[in-house]
Amino acid sequence: SFVGSESCIRDRTVTVGTAGSWTRTNPNGDTTTVKADGSWETRYANGDTAEVSVDGEYTVVKNGSPTTEKPATPHVPAVPSGQNVTPKAPAEPTQTSK
């Protein structure tokens, strides 16, 4: 089971795990997940995806096709109220996957 804290800000749900991993779900269905190592992925409601590994290598798929477009790094959520956990900063995308 997932242990952590959840908050809802401006209709977004953010869940932060004990190791600092976090997930943000927006009202439109876009979901971003950042792992404790800083690697992350965003899955958009329209089916597009962006994935960034801990070393900054990234893969973006738009309209079903890979693209070299650099994804925007997600903003780190605030520390959940009453919790002693800091959400992990996502890795910065630096190069496309080979």
N, C-alpha and C positions, 0 to 999 in steps of 0.2 A: 504494500500500500504506500501511497505517497504521503510523506510527512512534510509539512511546511505551513505556509500561510497564504491566504488568498485575500485579495482585495478587489474592489470594483470601483474604478475611477472613470468618469465620463462614459459609462456603459462598456468599458473594457474590463475584462477579467484578467487579473494577473495572479499567477500562482508561483510561489518561490519555495524551492526545496531546501532542506537543511544544509546541503553542500553548496548552495548558491545558484543551482540551476533554476531556470524560470521559464514560464510559458505565458504569453499574452495572446488573448483572443479578442479580436475587435468585433463590434456589432455586425459588420459586413461579412464576417466569416473568415477573414484573414487570420492566420495563426503563426506566431513566431515562437520557436523553442530554442533556448540557449542551454547547452549542457554545462556541467561544472568545469569542463576544460576550456570553455569559451567558444567551441565550435557551435554553429547554429544553422537553422533552416527556417525559411518562411514559406508557408503554403498559402497561396492566395485563393480566394473563393472562386476565381475564374479558371483555376487549374494551373496557373503559372507557379514556378517554384524558384527559390534561391537557396543554395547550400554553400556554407563556408566552413572549411576545416580549420583546425586550431592553428595551422601554419599560414592561413590566409588564402589558400587556394580555393577558388570558387567555381561553381557551376550554376548557370541561370538557364531556365527553360521558359520561353514565352510562346504562347500559341502552339505548343507541342514541339517546338524546335529549339535546340541549344543556341544560345547567343553569347557574345563576348561582353555584353553589357555588365558593368560593375554594379552589384547590388548596394543599396543604401544600408549602412549599418544601423541596426535597431537601437533605440534609446534605452538605456538601463532604467528599469523602474526604481522607484523609491524603496527604501528599506521598509518592510511591512511594519505597521504600528504594533508595538509590544513584542517584536521578535528580535532575536539576536542573530540575524543572518543578513549578509550583504549579497544582493544579486550580482552574479558574475557579469563582467563586461564582455560583450561579444567580440570575437576576433575581427580585425579589420580585413576586408577583402583586398588582396594585393595582386593576385595573378589568376588567370583562368586555369582551369584544370586542363591537363594535357590529354 
